[in-house]
Amino acid sequence: MSSATKKTVFVLNGPNLNLLGTREPAVYGAQTLGDVEKLCTQACERHGLALRFHQSNHEGALVDWIHEAGRLHAAGELAGVVLNAGAYTHTSIALHDAIKGTGITLIELHISNVHARESYRHHSYMAAAAKAVMCGFGVLGYGLAIDGLAQMLAQPAG
């Protein structure tokens, strides 16, 4: 990687996050996924990072993007991954295995405070493989997660 090449942040969004702005606004807020992407673009620009922003309702697509992030990680070109896996958080061993298998730095993110919601939302398959878990900050959590990745990059290894 040349010094002019920016490290990349992947922001991955799982099922139903394409409905932001219309799905349960009392829980998830009024901002759309497009608004979230703009917020992430601004956060990455602040830190000199490149952004890859994706959403899918399909678990396999999320796994494929994590594998792609893993290739960038192996090449030293990845800042990290912010993953809002939606309902897959509570069901997907495949996502857990992809995170563990790639060795990426991943922040698990939730817009709402999942611990103040239904009990089935309290368990995460991602958390054990994540560097950090964030919830309850609304869509502002995305920018905070990117800020956190930038801070981790700035810390000396060791």
N, C-alpha and C positions, 0 to 999 in steps of 0.2 A: 504494500500500500504506500503510495507516495504521500508526502506531507501535505499535499494539496487536497487529497481525498478525505472527505468527511466520513466519520463513522456514522453508521446507520442505526436508527431506532425503528423497530417494527412495533406498530400499535395494531393489535389484533382484537377484533370484536366478534363475538359469537352470535348464537341464534337470538332473533327478535330485536337485536340492537339497531337494525334498520328501521324499527318502528319508533325510535326515540322522538319525542315531541308530541306523539299521539298516544303512545301506550302508557297508561297509568301515569299521567303527568304529576299526580300528587306524590308518587314514589320516585319517578325518574326525572322529573323536571320538564320544562317546555323546550329545551334546546334539542335540535335535530342532530343526527349523525354528521351532517355537513358542518354544523357549528362545532362539533367535537373535533373534526378534522382540522378546521381553521385554528382552533385553540392549540392543537398538537403541532401544527406547522409553525405557529408563533413561538412555542416553547422550544422547538428544535432550532429555529433560527437564532434565538437568544443564546444558545449554547454552541452554535456552529455545527450542528448535527443534521444529517439527512433523515428524511421521514419516509417510511413505507407504511401506508395506512390501508387496512383491509377489514372487510366484514363478510362473514359467511354464516349461513344457517346450517352448514354442513360440516360435521366434525372432521372429516378427512381433509377438507381444504385447510382448516386450522392446523392440522398435523403437518401438512405439506409446507405451510408457511413457516412453521417452527423448524422443520428440517432445513429450509432455505436459510433461515436465520442462523442455524447451526453451521452451515457452510461458510457464511460470512464471519461467524465467531472464530472458526478454525483458521481463517485467513487474517484475523486481527482487524476486521473491518466492521464489527458489530459493537454498538454501544450497549445494547440490551433490547429486551422485549417487554412491552406492557401488554398484558393479556386480560381482557374482560371476556371470559369464556361463557358468560351468561349461565344458563342452566347446565351446560356441560361441566361447570365447576363441580357439581354435586354428583356427576355420573361417569365422568370420562377417565378411565384408567389409561386409555390411549394417549390423551394429552399429557398426563403425568409422565408416562414412559417416554414420550417425545422430548419433553423438557429435560428429563434426566439423561436421556441418550445423547443429547446434543451438547450438554454442558453450558448452555447459554445462561446469562444473567437475566432473570425474569422477575417482573413485578406483577403479582396478581392484583387485579383492580376490580372493584365493584362500585357502582354509582351510589347505591343505597347501602345502609348499614345492614348487612345480611344477618347479623347476630340479633337484631331487633325485629326480625321477621319470622316467618314460619320455621319450625325446627328443622325441617329437611334442608333448609338453606344454610344451616350452621356448619355442615361438613363440607370440606373442600378436598378434592383429590389433588389439586394443584399446589396447595399450601406447603406440603412437605418438600416439594421440588423448587419452590420459589425463593428468591433472595429476600423478598419482602411481600407483605400483603397489605393492601389499602382498601378501606371501604368507608362509605358514609360522607364523602366530600362532594357528592354530586359530580357533575362533569368536570369540575375544577380539579378533581383527583387526577385526571389525565395529565394536566400540566405539572402538577406536583410530582407525579411519578417520573416524568421526563426530567424534571429538575433533580430528582433523586438519582437517576441514572447518570446525569452529568456530574453530580457530586462524587459518585462512586468512581467515575473515570478519572477525576482529578486527584483522587487519593493514591498515594504510592502503594504499589503492590507489597503485600507482606503481612 
